[in-house]
């Protein structure tokens, strides 16, 4: 299993979760892919205990090795300047 964590500031409008809708502020992204390439995306307020599922998660990857690259891309996209 491949797991990664990163802290970031939510873009304008926040990140949509299945449990509580959009969350904003200082957040932590957790990505985890199993050996079959099923990638789960979770988010929480930085330092909080409760994790939320990012809307649309989990995703099926073509290759489980892509999980680390996808995590990096997601964080880069979330750090883009907002229009």
ABEGO torsion letter per residue (X at the ends): XBBBBBBBBBBBGEBBBAAAEBBBEBBBBBBBBBAAGBBBBBBBBBGBABBBBBBGOBBBBABAAAAAAAAAAAAAAAABBBX
